[in-house]
Amino acid sequence: MPDVAKTLTDQVLRRVRDVHGLAHSRALVRTLLSHSQRLLNSLLGIVTTSTTFVTYAHQQFYQISGLLTSADAITKVMAVREGSRDLTHLTNIRQLNHLDTRWVRAIGPRFDAWTQLGRDMVIIYPAKTLNSTVTIVGAKLTTELTGEDTALELPDEYHDHIISLTEIMLLAKQRDLTQAVRQLQRLSHALKTDTIPLKLHVGDNPAMVNAGTVAPQKQ
């Protein structure tokens, strides 16, 4: 049986030494747990969803804003498939220029590659002469933890990461910046990544801290 919000809320409050929720309400902790689960799923693509997407003749640019706000919304495009074949994912539009300097006018019998442009647009290369379809696979926007009994969607092995990220945000909120950075470094090591920034505010001076790269300021 998957863990529910109550279980993780209790663990977070114990970690920040606020078992009775006097400094941080349980509702706030659930909200931060929701954000943490969504952020981790967006980064790691653990829970995915797919949808059929219609393409049009002689067109390569497609708005995907509807996929970001639908009932089965995604937070990040992870793959684009034509039938059972994965299209090549290009990191950015510069790679598309290297692939084909005339890509904007390219027409072909099948799709070969895709790249994302900003948050809500994808380019599917080359265009076809007829309408067609692709399957877009994305990181699912996980369920908001609206109550104590709401179940988490990420598997149990990721729950400690969700708890840790929520703990980091609460430590930052209560100005325990040294401990916040320490826990952020631990989480970064656990995830084998250094791409999870935390914005810490000290008075009117915000500072971006990347785990393992910036030491906490002396208070």
C-alpha angles and dihedrals in degrees: 000000000000120000117262129219093262093062094052093041090056091050094049093050091050091052093053091043094244101115094159095047095241097140097029120033119226089240090057092048091051090051091052091046088054091051092046093052091049093047094049092046091049091051097043104027094223099149112039138181132193136208137184111249124197118227127196136222116273092003129118104163117079132179112224099180089118090061090055095055105031125111088263094040127176129212098203137015108239104173143001118208135191105203106315094335122100114222116228111266112225114200095220144349092270089068088053089054090052090049095050125356089201095046094128090070097033118132124186144163093250141016115262110174146007139198135183120241111201118320102306109033135072130190116216113196131242113014120233129225092236137045112268143159139245133187116241116204118197144169105269121241096241123227118279112246097236098161143022092259097050109122122228119240100210115086119263094258090068097048094090088056090051091049092047094051091049090048090052092054092049092047089052090048091054091046095246089139098159092057091041092057091044091054091044090055090049092050092047090053091048091053093043089231140104097200102098108099123191121201110218120194120206108181106305094336113092116193130191110224121193115196113257095008107070126046118219116261118251111251 
